[in-house]
């Protein structure tokens, strides 16, 4: 699966609302994108808000077995967790469709990332600035897995402090060309914009090789 460098990246009007069942007949290319991040960063919400089909979720309730294992600090409303993957689909142009694979956030499930990453064209890394240290581990894991075509999206929570993108880039030790942007995983337009930026970044990398 690959992107075409000439794709105009604007969501078609007939794919702007969730519930589109079939891929448009004009689509020539599809691409797999991973949505990764630490526990509770908003991956399931992101995939659900973007997907034009009913998203596949593998959420299970948090139980006493997770006490002392899953850090719920700063996540008072967290009652469930993804144990396998989230899956959704979004049409980015008349000819390009993305298939989204959201990974589980807990470290004990990270062994699954290797299988989910197979064939992925790019990775969107969601970060929560209230728990920025958790993002370091995710980025380290991407590096270990050889997944270097990624963009970082800061998911805005109601109580998230504002941070300068340049300061975040430095704090996360990112390369100058790695996109750092802000999004609201609950808002479809904002989430789609993050995916568009990721696609643009992947295309730029390929054209400059």
Z-matrix of the N, CA and C atoms (Angstrom, degrees):
N
C 1 1.461
C 2 1.515 1 109.48
N 3 1.352 2 117.36 1 135.69
C 4 1.456 3 118.97 2 -175.42
C 5 1.514 4 110.01 3 -149.56
N 6 1.322 5 114.57 4 158.74
C 7 1.444 6 120.98 5 174.51
C 8 1.517 7 109.62 6 -87.82
N 9 1.313 8 116.14 7 157.32
C 10 1.464 9 121.20 8 171.10
C 11 1.515 10 107.43 9 -107.61
N 12 1.321 11 117.36 10 132.05
C 13 1.458 12 120.61 11 -172.69
C 14 1.521 13 112.89 12 -66.70
N 15 1.316 14 118.61 13 -18.00
C 16 1.456 15 120.66 14 -177.26
C 17 1.522 16 112.90 15 -94.78
N 18 1.342 17 117.58 16 6.36
C 19 1.458 18 119.70 17 -177.25
C 20 1.522 19 112.45 18 -65.45
N 21 1.366 20 117.78 19 126.97
C 22 1.463 21 119.24 20 169.62
C 23 1.521 22 108.52 21 -78.47
N 24 1.324 23 117.55 22 117.99
C 25 1.460 24 120.49 23 -172.13
C 26 1.515 25 111.08 24 -94.18
N 27 1.306 26 116.18 25 81.51
C 28 1.457 27 122.41 26 173.78
C 29 1.519 28 107.37 27 -139.50
N 30 1.320 29 116.26 28 129.81
C 31 1.457 30 120.16 29 -174.72
C 32 1.519 31 110.36 30 -66.15
N 33 1.348 32 118.69 31 125.57
C 34 1.458 33 121.03 32 178.80
C 35 1.526 34 111.85 33 -58.58
N 36 1.311 35 116.01 34 149.05
C 37 1.458 36 120.23 35 -177.15
C 38 1.518 37 112.15 36 -59.15
N 39 1.339 38 118.12 37 -37.42
C 40 1.452 39 120.33 38 -176.72
C 41 1.529 40 112.24 39 -78.53
N 42 1.346 41 117.22 40 -0.74
C 43 1.465 42 120.41 41 176.68
C 44 1.527 43 111.04 42 -116.95
N 45 1.329 44 116.70 43 13.08
C 46 1.454 45 120.40 44 -175.41
C 47 1.515 46 112.68 45 -80.48
N 48 1.332 47 117.98 46 -13.54
C 49 1.453 48 121.70 47 178.49
C 50 1.513 49 109.79 48 -116.54
N 51 1.352 50 115.22 49 143.89
C 52 1.461 51 119.38 50 177.54
C 53 1.522 52 109.75 51 -62.40
N 54 1.311 53 117.26 52 150.44
C 55 1.456 54 120.91 53 176.73
C 56 1.506 55 113.63 54 114.18
N 57 1.351 56 119.30 55 -3.56
C 58 1.453 57 121.76 56 176.36
C 59 1.520 58 107.40 57 -67.74
N 60 1.319 59 116.97 58 122.53
C 61 1.455 60 119.44 59 -172.55
C 62 1.520 61 113.29 60 -87.91
N 63 1.322 62 116.84 61 -42.44
C 64 1.461 63 120.25 62 -173.14
C 65 1.523 64 111.11 63 -109.57
N 66 1.335 65 114.93 64 149.93
C 67 1.462 66 120.64 65 174.51
C 68 1.527 67 108.36 66 -70.06
N 69 1.338 68 118.74 67 133.60
C 70 1.474 69 120.36 68 179.27
C 71 1.524 70 111.69 69 -56.14
N 72 1.318 71 115.99 70 145.23
C 73 1.459 72 120.65 71 -178.20
C 74 1.507 73 113.74 72 -65.69
N 75 1.346 74 117.42 73 -16.50
C 76 1.465 75 120.44 74 -179.86
C 77 1.527 76 112.68 75 -80.09
N 78 1.326 77 117.25 76 -12.68
C 79 1.465 78 120.99 77 -174.52
C 80 1.525 79 110.73 78 -66.29
N 81 1.336 80 114.72 79 127.40
C 82 1.460 81 121.24 80 179.70
C 83 1.524 82 112.61 81 -109.69
N 84 1.331 83 116.50 82 -23.21
C 85 1.453 84 120.38 83 -175.50
C 86 1.520 85 111.08 84 -134.55
N 87 1.321 86 115.76 85 144.27
C 88 1.458 87 122.32 86 172.32
C 89 1.520 88 108.13 87 -126.86
N 90 1.306 89 116.50 88 155.68
C 91 1.459 90 121.10 89 179.13
C 92 1.514 91 109.41 90 -145.14
N 93 1.300 92 114.95 91 145.40
C 94 1.459 93 122.86 92 178.12
C 95 1.521 94 109.41 93 -96.37
N 96 1.323 95 116.30 94 131.30
C 97 1.458 96 121.72 95 179.64
C 98 1.528 97 108.48 96 -128.33
N 99 1.328 98 115.76 97 132.64
C 100 1.457 99 120.98 98 174.42
C 101 1.524 100 109.40 99 -89.46
N 102 1.324 101 116.09 100 140.50
C 103 1.464 102 122.31 101 170.72
C 104 1.523 103 105.68 102 -115.40
N 105 1.328 104 116.69 103 110.41
C 106 1.460 105 121.20 104 -173.91
C 107 1.517 106 110.18 105 -121.24
N 108 1.327 107 114.71 106 167.30
C 109 1.452 108 120.97 107 178.54
C 110 1.505 109 110.08 108 162.48
N 111 1.301 110 115.78 109 172.42
C 112 1.450 111 120.73 110 -178.13
C 113 1.538 112 110.91 111 -75.28
N 114 1.290 113 115.46 112 174.42
C 115 1.462 114 123.30 113 -179.87
C 116 1.528 115 110.56 114 -57.60
N 117 1.346 116 116.08 115 126.45
C 118 1.456 117 121.18 116 174.34
C 119 1.505 118 115.65 117 77.17
N 120 1.344 119 118.10 118 16.61
C 121 1.461 120 119.94 119 -175.74
C 122 1.530 121 112.88 120 -83.54
N 123 1.358 122 117.58 121 -14.42
C 124 1.462 123 120.07 122 175.91
C 125 1.509 124 115.40 123 114.37
N 126 1.324 125 117.98 124 20.11
C 127 1.473 126 120.95 125 -177.17
C 128 1.526 127 111.99 126 -65.39
N 129 1.325 128 116.93 127 -44.95
C 130 1.467 129 120.50 128 179.76
C 131 1.525 130 110.56 129 -63.32
N 132 1.323 131 116.54 130 -41.77
C 133 1.470 132 121.08 131 177.61
C 134 1.521 133 110.48 132 -62.53
N 135 1.330 134 116.54 133 -43.37
C 136 1.466 135 121.52 134 -179.28
C 137 1.525 136 110.78 135 -60.16
N 138 1.321 137 117.44 136 -53.16
C 139 1.469 138 120.82 137 -178.72
C 140 1.520 139 110.46 138 -61.10
N 141 1.323 140 116.60 139 -41.01
C 142 1.460 141 120.28 140 -179.28
C 143 1.513 142 113.34 141 -65.18
N 144 1.332 143 117.39 142 -37.54
C 145 1.467 144 119.54 143 -178.16
C 146 1.516 145 112.24 144 -75.64
N 147 1.332 146 117.08 145 -28.44
C 148 1.459 147 121.59 146 -177.49
C 149 1.523 148 112.57 147 -85.65
N 150 1.311 149 117.10 148 -36.40
C 151 1.457 150 120.80 149 -168.86
C 152 1.521 151 112.98 150 -63.31
N 153 1.330 152 115.18 151 133.32
C 154 1.458 153 121.12 152 177.50
C 155 1.527 154 111.69 153 -88.43
N 156 1.316 155 116.46 154 -4.20
C 157 1.468 156 122.18 155 172.63
C 158 1.515 157 107.67 156 -116.94
N 159 1.318 158 117.02 157 165.46
C 160 1.458 159 120.56 158 175.77
C 161 1.525 160 108.41 159 -61.46
N 162 1.327 161 118.03 160 117.29
C 163 1.464 162 118.91 161 -175.20
C 164 1.524 163 111.92 162 -70.54
N 165 1.318 164 114.20 163 148.03
C 166 1.461 165 120.28 164 172.45
C 167 1.516 166 107.87 165 -86.16
N 168 1.324 167 117.01 166 127.84
C 169 1.456 168 121.79 167 178.32
C 170 1.520 169 109.49 168 -125.58
N 171 1.317 170 115.92 169 146.93
C 172 1.462 171 120.50 170 176.20
C 173 1.524 172 108.56 171 -125.70
N 174 1.314 173 115.91 172 52.83
C 175 1.454 174 121.13 173 -178.54
C 176 1.526 175 110.85 174 -86.01
N 177 1.308 176 114.46 175 142.13
C 178 1.455 177 122.09 176 175.06
C 179 1.526 178 108.54 177 -129.75
N 180 1.356 179 117.10 178 149.56
C 181 1.468 180 119.08 179 178.94
C 182 1.521 181 111.91 180 -63.84
N 183 1.328 182 115.76 181 143.22
C 184 1.450 183 120.36 182 172.23
C 185 1.520 184 109.02 183 -70.82
N 186 1.313 185 117.21 184 135.48
C 187 1.459 186 121.80 185 -177.71
C 188 1.523 187 109.38 186 -123.08
N 189 1.334 188 115.43 187 179.38
C 190 1.461 189 120.19 188 178.95
C 191 1.523 190 111.60 189 -62.98
N 192 1.329 191 117.12 190 -19.61
C 193 1.467 192 119.97 191 179.04
C 194 1.520 193 111.98 192 -65.96
N 195 1.340 194 116.34 193 -21.28
C 196 1.466 195 119.45 194 -178.94
C 197 1.515 196 112.41 195 -89.86
N 198 1.330 197 117.51 196 -5.40
C 199 1.462 198 120.51 197 179.65
C 200 1.524 199 110.00 198 -62.99
N 201 1.333 200 116.10 199 128.19
C 202 1.450 201 120.30 200 -178.07
C 203 1.514 202 113.66 201 82.17
N 204 1.342 203 117.20 202 -6.39
C 205 1.462 204 121.90 203 179.61
C 206 1.523 205 109.91 204 -108.69
N 207 1.326 206 116.53 205 -51.17
C 208 1.463 207 121.99 206 177.70
C 209 1.522 208 109.45 207 -96.95
N 210 1.316 209 116.08 208 122.95
C 211 1.454 210 121.94 209 -177.82
C 212 1.523 211 109.72 210 -81.57
N 213 1.335 212 116.30 211 110.97
C 214 1.459 213 121.17 212 -178.69
C 215 1.526 214 112.46 213 -97.19
N 216 1.329 215 117.23 214 10.12
C 217 1.451 216 120.46 215 178.29
C 218 1.530 217 109.76 216 -60.45
N 219 1.321 218 116.01 217 123.73
C 220 1.458 219 120.34 218 -178.42
C 221 1.510 220 114.11 219 83.73
N 222 1.345 221 117.22 220 4.28
C 223 1.465 222 121.91 221 -179.30
C 224 1.526 223 109.46 222 -127.27
N 225 1.327 224 118.70 223 61.22
C 226 1.468 225 121.02 224 -174.25
C 227 1.520 226 114.70 225 -63.98
N 228 1.339 227 118.17 226 -26.68
C 229 1.456 228 120.75 227 -178.49
C 230 1.512 229 114.28 228 -95.76
N 231 1.336 230 117.51 229 6.42
C 232 1.467 231 121.59 230 -175.88
C 233 1.524 232 109.59 231 -77.54
N 234 1.337 233 116.55 232 115.43
C 235 1.469 234 120.17 233 -178.89
C 236 1.513 235 113.12 234 -122.50
N 237 1.346 236 117.85 235 -7.40
C 238 1.456 237 120.70 236 -179.30
C 239 1.521 238 109.00 237 -143.01
N 240 1.332 239 115.75 238 167.09
C 241 1.455 240 120.48 239 -178.23
C 242 1.514 241 110.73 240 -148.57
N 243 1.337 242 116.46 241 149.84
C 244 1.463 243 122.00 242 177.26
C 245 1.524 244 109.18 243 -77.98
N 246 1.320 245 116.66 244 130.33
C 247 1.462 246 120.52 245 -178.28
C 248 1.522 247 112.86 246 -111.07
N 249 1.307 248 118.40 247 -7.44
C 250 1.477 249 120.50 248 178.22
C 251 1.520 250 109.82 249 -137.02
N 252 1.334 251 117.30 250 -71.80
C 253 1.462 252 120.34 251 -179.83
C 254 1.510 253 110.24 252 -165.25
N 255 1.325 254 114.56 253 163.75
C 256 1.460 255 123.02 254 165.96
C 257 1.520 256 106.39 255 -112.54
N 258 1.323 257 116.84 256 144.86
C 259 1.461 258 119.70 257 -178.98
C 260 1.516 259 109.20 258 -136.60
N 261 1.335 260 114.92 259 135.55
C 262 1.455 261 120.25 260 176.80
C 263 1.520 262 110.66 261 -153.23
N 264 1.324 263 115.88 262 176.58
C 265 1.464 264 121.19 263 -178.04
C 266 1.522 265 109.26 264 -140.32
N 267 1.349 266 115.62 265 140.13
C 268 1.461 267 120.03 266 176.87
C 269 1.523 268 108.98 267 -140.97
N 270 1.328 269 115.69 268 134.44
C 271 1.458 270 122.34 269 177.03
C 272 1.526 271 108.71 270 -90.78
N 273 1.334 272 116.80 271 116.57
C 274 1.461 273 120.87 272 -177.75
C 275 1.518 274 113.67 273 -93.61
N 276 1.315 275 117.35 274 -18.98
C 277 1.457 276 121.12 275 175.25
C 278 1.521 277 107.13 276 -158.12
N 279 1.315 278 116.80 277 177.88
C 280 1.462 279 119.77 278 178.66
C 281 1.518 280 111.79 279 -63.07
N 282 1.353 281 116.30 280 -18.38
C 283 1.469 282 119.29 281 -175.55
C 284 1.527 283 114.66 282 -120.72
N 285 1.331 284 117.98 283 -1.88
C 286 1.462 285 120.39 284 -175.15
C 287 1.522 286 111.78 285 -130.03
N 288 1.318 287 115.71 286 128.50
C 289 1.462 288 122.74 287 177.34
C 290 1.526 289 109.05 288 -123.32
N 291 1.332 290 116.08 289 137.61
C 292 1.458 291 121.08 290 174.47
C 293 1.521 292 109.88 291 -105.54
N 294 1.319 293 115.38 292 136.91
C 295 1.458 294 121.76 293 170.29
C 296 1.521 295 107.32 294 -105.23
N 297 1.326 296 116.34 295 121.66
C 298 1.457 297 122.23 296 -173.17
C 299 1.524 298 110.67 297 -100.67
N 300 1.320 299 115.24 298 132.09
C 301 1.464 300 121.90 299 177.47
C 302 1.533 301 107.78 300 -122.17
N 303 1.322 302 116.36 301 107.75
C 304 1.451 303 121.19 302 176.92
C 305 1.513 304 110.36 303 -87.16
N 306 1.326 305 117.35 304 129.26
C 307 1.456 306 121.59 305 -176.41
C 308 1.529 307 111.02 306 -91.49
N 309 1.332 308 117.93 307 155.78
C 310 1.467 309 120.34 308 172.80
C 311 1.518 310 110.29 309 -68.49
N 312 1.323 311 116.77 310 146.79
C 313 1.453 312 120.00 311 -173.42
C 314 1.519 313 115.52 312 -91.34
N 315 1.339 314 118.23 313 -24.88
C 316 1.462 315 119.23 314 -176.98
C 317 1.523 316 111.29 315 -71.14
N 318 1.319 317 116.35 316 142.71
C 319 1.458 318 120.60 317 -176.85
C 320 1.527 319 111.92 318 -58.89
N 321 1.322 320 118.10 319 -32.60
C 322 1.467 321 119.84 320 -176.95
C 323 1.523 322 112.21 321 -67.26
N 324 1.336 323 117.21 322 -13.64
C 325 1.459 324 121.07 323 178.37
C 326 1.532 325 112.27 324 -104.91
N 327 1.325 326 118.61 325 2.51
C 328 1.460 327 120.83 326 -173.46
C 329 1.520 328 113.30 327 -68.80
N 330 1.320 329 117.74 328 -18.83
C 331 1.467 330 119.08 329 176.56
C 332 1.525 331 111.27 330 -61.37
N 333 1.347 332 116.42 331 -22.18
C 334 1.460 333 120.46 332 179.54
C 335 1.516 334 112.48 333 -73.65
N 336 1.336 335 117.24 334 -18.00
C 337 1.460 336 120.30 335 -175.63
C 338 1.519 337 112.04 336 -61.09
N 339 1.323 338 116.08 337 -36.22
C 340 1.468 339 119.37 338 -176.64
C 341 1.520 340 111.00 339 -59.21
N 342 1.324 341 116.54 340 -45.36
C 343 1.458 342 120.27 341 178.82
C 344 1.511 343 112.34 342 -67.14
N 345 1.331 344 116.68 343 -42.20
C 346 1.460 345 120.23 344 -179.94
C 347 1.525 346 111.46 345 -67.03
N 348 1.329 347 117.32 346 -29.90
C 349 1.462 348 120.97 347 -176.51
C 350 1.515 349 113.10 348 -77.76
N 351 1.313 350 117.74 349 -14.94
C 352 1.466 351 120.14 350 -176.22
C 353 1.526 352 110.80 351 -60.14
N 354 1.322 353 116.71 352 122.05
C 355 1.454 354 121.74 353 179.16
C 356 1.515 355 114.93 354 82.93
N 357 1.337 356 117.91 355 5.22
C 358 1.465 357 120.26 356 -178.27
C 359 1.530 358 110.75 357 -73.64
N 360 1.331 359 115.86 358 136.40
C 361 1.466 360 120.90 359 178.65
C 362 1.516 361 111.79 360 -82.93
N 363 1.332 362 117.68 361 -26.07
C 364 1.453 363 121.39 362 -178.29
C 365 1.510 364 110.69 363 -166.86
N 366 1.330 365 115.57 364 169.95
C 367 1.456 366 122.68 365 -176.90
C 368 1.523 367 109.53 366 -132.54
N 369 1.329 368 116.24 367 131.49
C 370 1.461 369 121.17 368 171.42
C 371 1.524 370 107.69 369 -104.31
N 372 1.329 371 116.05 370 119.68
C 373 1.463 372 121.95 371 -178.48
C 374 1.524 373 109.11 372 -99.64
N 375 1.330 374 117.14 373 114.75
C 376 1.457 375 121.07 374 176.00
C 377 1.527 376 109.00 375 -86.76
N 378 1.332 377 115.49 376 136.95
C 379 1.463 378 121.73 377 -178.15
C 380 1.523 379 109.33 378 -129.75
N 381 1.329 380 115.72 379 141.26
C 382 1.461 381 123.02 380 174.45
C 383 1.521 382 106.95 381 -109.64
N 384 1.337 383 117.91 382 112.90
C 385 1.465 384 120.37 383 -175.09
C 386 1.523 385 111.81 384 -67.39
N 387 1.332 386 118.30 385 -16.79
C 388 1.463 387 120.12 386 176.36
C 389 1.526 388 111.11 387 -72.27
N 390 1.338 389 115.75 388 -20.72
C 391 1.470 390 121.59 389 -179.56
C 392 1.537 391 107.86 390 -134.50
N 393 1.324 392 114.60 391 56.46
C 394 1.461 393 120.49 392 -171.06
C 395 1.526 394 112.03 393 -63.56
N 396 1.323 395 117.33 394 -32.46
C 397 1.472 396 120.13 395 -178.74
C 398 1.523 397 111.42 396 -59.13
N 399 1.343 398 116.81 397 -31.83
C 400 1.469 399 119.69 398 178.55
C 401 1.520 400 111.13 399 -63.24
N 402 1.338 401 116.36 400 -30.44
C 403 1.458 402 120.18 401 179.52
C 404 1.515 403 112.85 402 -68.56
N 405 1.349 404 117.30 403 -28.80
C 406 1.462 405 119.92 404 178.32
C 407 1.518 406 110.75 405 -59.91
N 408 1.340 407 116.43 406 -45.12
C 409 1.458 408 120.92 407 -178.13
C 410 1.522 409 110.99 408 -63.32
N 411 1.327 410 116.68 409 -39.38
C 412 1.466 411 120.74 410 179.41
C 413 1.525 412 110.38 411 -63.28
N 414 1.323 413 116.71 412 -46.03
C 415 1.462 414 120.67 413 179.89
C 416 1.526 415 111.49 414 -64.88
N 417 1.316 416 116.41 415 -37.80
C 418 1.469 417 119.62 416 176.40
C 419 1.519 418 110.75 417 -62.73
N 420 1.327 419 115.79 418 -39.65
C 421 1.464 420 119.91 419 -179.61
C 422 1.525 421 110.55 420 -67.01
N 423 1.325 422 117.61 421 -38.47
C 424 1.463 423 120.82 422 176.56
C 425 1.523 424 110.52 423 -61.72
N 426 1.335 425 115.73 424 -42.93
C 427 1.456 426 120.03 425 179.74
C 428 1.525 427 110.81 426 -62.45
N 429 1.337 428 115.95 427 -43.71
C 430 1.465 429 120.14 428 179.17
C 431 1.529 430 111.19 429 -62.72
N 432 1.341 431 116.45 430 -32.29
C 433 1.464 432 121.27 431 -178.36
C 434 1.525 433 112.18 432 -85.56
N 435 1.342 434 117.12 433 -3.33
C 436 1.459 435 120.49 434 179.83
C 437 1.513 436 113.84 435 75.52
N 438 1.336 437 117.28 436 21.41
C 439 1.469 438 121.26 437 -179.95
C 440 1.530 439 108.42 438 -96.76
N 441 1.328 440 116.20 439 92.77
C 442 1.461 441 119.55 440 -173.96
C 443 1.523 442 114.26 441 -108.80
N 444 1.325 443 118.10 442 -0.86
C 445 1.466 444 120.93 443 176.82
C 446 1.529 445 108.38 444 -95.63
N 447 1.325 446 116.24 445 84.34
C 448 1.461 447 118.86 446 -174.88
C 449 1.526 448 111.27 447 -142.23
N 450 1.327 449 113.66 448 160.79
C 451 1.453 450 122.29 449 171.98
C 452 1.526 451 107.35 450 -126.03
N 453 1.319 452 116.36 451 151.26
C 454 1.462 453 122.25 452 -179.61
C 455 1.527 454 108.76 453 -107.59
N 456 1.331 455 115.71 454 125.47
C 457 1.460 456 121.11 455 179.11
C 458 1.525 457 108.81 456 -118.80
N 459 1.322 458 116.76 457 119.41
C 460 1.458 459 121.95 458 177.05
C 461 1.524 460 107.99 459 -80.46
N 462 1.319 461 116.05 460 115.30
C 463 1.456 462 120.77 461 179.57
C 464 1.524 463 109.02 462 -80.50
N 465 1.315 464 116.80 463 120.60
C 466 1.462 465 121.86 464 -175.86
C 467 1.529 466 110.60 465 -82.20
N 468 1.323 467 115.76 466 114.89
C 469 1.450 468 121.94 467 171.89
C 470 1.529 469 108.62 468 -97.72
N 471 1.354 470 117.92 469 159.26
C 472 1.475 471 119.45 470 -176.59
C 473 1.530 472 113.70 471 -54.73
N 474 1.331 473 117.81 472 -33.12
C 475 1.460 474 119.91 473 -177.99
C 476 1.523 475 112.69 474 -106.50
N 477 1.337 476 117.08 475 19.37
C 478 1.461 477 119.94 476 179.21
C 479 1.526 478 110.39 477 -72.90
N 480 1.335 479 117.73 478 131.50
C 481 1.470 480 119.94 479 174.72
C 482 1.525 481 109.98 480 -73.08
N 483 1.316 482 116.32 481 154.76
C 484 1.459 483 120.96 482 176.87
C 485 1.528 484 110.02 483 -81.83
N 486 1.329 485 115.27 484 137.72
C 487 1.458 486 120.68 485 177.46
C 488 1.521 487 109.12 486 -133.47
N 489 1.307 488 115.95 487 141.46
C 490 1.450 489 121.57 488 175.93
C 491 1.533 490 109.03 489 -68.48
N 492 1.341 491 118.73 490 131.45
C 493 1.472 492 120.76 491 -179.95
C 494 1.524 493 113.38 492 -54.27
N 495 1.328 494 117.22 493 -36.95
C 496 1.463 495 120.09 494 179.62
C 497 1.525 496 110.49 495 -64.90
N 498 1.342 497 116.61 496 -38.79
C 499 1.463 498 120.31 497 178.48
C 500 1.525 499 110.65 498 -67.73
N 501 1.330 500 116.62 499 -38.31
C 502 1.464 501 119.96 500 177.66
C 503 1.523 502 110.95 501 -66.39
N 504 1.320 503 116.52 502 -40.04
C 505 1.463 504 120.63 503 178.62
C 506 1.532 505 109.91 504 -59.78
N 507 1.323 506 115.10 505 -43.03
C 508 1.463 507 119.36 506 -179.55
C 509 1.529 508 110.50 507 -68.74
N 510 1.333 509 116.59 508 -42.49
C 511 1.463 510 120.44 509 -178.40
C 512 1.522 511 111.62 510 -63.40
N 513 1.342 512 116.54 511 -36.67
C 514 1.470 513 121.27 512 -178.70
C 515 1.529 514 112.14 513 -89.49
N 516 1.336 515 116.42 514 -1.43
C 517 1.471 516 122.41 515 177.69
C 518 1.529 517 110.93 516 57.21
N 519 1.335 518 115.59 517 51.50
C 520 1.452 519 121.50 518 -178.04
C 521 1.525 520 110.88 519 -95.94
N 522 1.313 521 115.90 520 153.55
C 523 1.454 522 120.93 521 175.14
C 524 1.528 523 109.68 522 -67.29
N 525 1.327 524 117.67 523 153.41
C 526 1.469 525 120.67 524 -178.19
C 527 1.520 526 113.44 525 -57.74
N 528 1.346 527 117.00 526 -32.29
C 529 1.464 528 119.61 527 -176.32
C 530 1.528 529 113.90 528 -84.80
N 531 1.332 530 117.90 529 -7.19
C 532 1.467 531 119.89 530 -179.79
C 533 1.523 532 110.00 531 -73.62
N 534 1.325 533 118.54 532 121.27
C 535 1.472 534 120.17 533 179.98
C 536 1.527 535 111.73 534 -63.85
N 537 1.323 536 116.51 535 135.43
C 538 1.462 537 123.46 536 172.34
C 539 1.517 538 106.51 537 -125.36
N 540 1.310 539 116.23 538 117.47
C 541 1.461 540 120.18 539 -175.55
C 542 1.514 541 110.24 540 -138.02
N 543 1.304 542 114.78 541 171.96
C 544 1.458 543 121.36 542 179.58
C 545 1.521 544 109.18 543 -115.01
N 546 1.331 545 115.87 544 143.03
C 547 1.465 546 118.97 545 177.48
C 548 1.519 547 109.84 546 -150.04
N 549 1.303 548 114.97 547 164.90
C 550 1.461 549 122.56 548 173.16
C 551 1.516 550 106.62 549 -115.41
N 552 1.330 551 117.63 550 108.70
C 553 1.462 552 121.80 551 -174.94
C 554 1.516 553 112.27 552 -61.16
N 555 1.316 554 118.08 553 -18.85
C 556 1.465 555 121.48 554 -179.36
C 557 1.518 556 112.25 555 -81.27
N 558 1.344 557 115.88 556 -19.23
C 559 1.461 558 121.30 557 -173.93
C 560 1.525 559 109.92 558 -102.52
N 561 1.332 560 117.41 559 120.16
C 562 1.459 561 120.67 560 -174.82
C 563 1.523 562 112.57 561 -61.71
N 564 1.320 563 117.56 562 -43.82
C 565 1.459 564 120.34 563 -178.09
C 566 1.527 565 110.64 564 -61.72
N 567 1.328 566 116.30 565 -42.78
C 568 1.455 567 120.66 566 179.88
C 569 1.523 568 111.06 567 -66.05
N 570 1.333 569 116.78 568 -42.05
C 571 1.466 570 120.94 569 -179.15
C 572 1.529 571 111.28 570 -67.61
N 573 1.327 572 117.54 571 -40.71
C 574 1.463 573 120.85 572 177.97
C 575 1.524 574 110.28 573 -63.43
N 576 1.330 575 116.65 574 -38.83
C 577 1.465 576 120.20 575 178.74
C 578 1.526 577 110.64 576 -60.41
N 579 1.322 578 117.53 577 -36.66
C 580 1.465 579 120.79 578 177.62
C 581 1.522 580 110.69 579 -65.25
N 582 1.323 581 117.13 580 -40.49
C 583 1.460 582 120.73 581 178.41
C 584 1.527 583 111.32 582 -66.92
N 585 1.307 584 116.95 583 -39.73
C 586 1.465 585 120.63 584 177.33
C 587 1.526 586 110.13 585 -60.37
N 588 1.324 587 116.21 586 -42.78
C 589 1.472 588 119.13 587 179.18
C 590 1.524 589 110.82 588 -64.20
N 591 1.312 590 117.42 589 -38.72
C 592 1.464 591 120.37 590 176.92
C 593 1.525 592 110.50 591 -61.44
N 594 1.318 593 117.82 592 -46.52
C 595 1.460 594 121.65 593 -179.80
C 596 1.527 595 110.31 594 -60.49
N 597 1.321 596 116.55 595 -43.63
C 598 1.467 597 120.09 596 178.85
C 599 1.529 598 110.54 597 -60.11
N 600 1.326 599 115.96 598 -39.94
C 601 1.463 600 120.39 599 179.68
C 602 1.531 601 111.01 600 -64.92
N 603 1.328 602 116.01 601 -44.61
C 604 1.474 603 119.94 602 179.35
C 605 1.522 604 110.25 603 -61.35
N 606 1.316 605 117.05 604 -41.85
C 607 1.459 606 120.88 605 179.22
C 608 1.527 607 111.45 606 -64.70
N 609 1.331 608 116.60 607 -42.10
C 610 1.461 609 120.44 608 178.42
C 611 1.529 610 110.89 609 -60.56
N 612 1.317 611 116.39 610 -41.32
C 613 1.465 612 120.48 611 179.71
C 614 1.528 613 110.78 612 -62.11
N 615 1.313 614 115.64 613 -41.60
C 616 1.476 615 119.14 614 -177.23
C 617 1.525 616 110.93 615 -70.79
N 618 1.325 617 117.00 616 -37.36
C 619 1.455 618 120.12 617 -178.39
C 620 1.530 619 111.86 618 -71.25
N 621 1.346 620 115.89 619 -26.57
C 622 1.462 621 119.75 620 -176.69
C 623 1.519 622 113.88 621 -94.73
N 624 1.306 623 116.77 622 3.74
C 625 1.476 624 119.42 623 178.16
C 626 1.529 625 110.34 624 -79.03
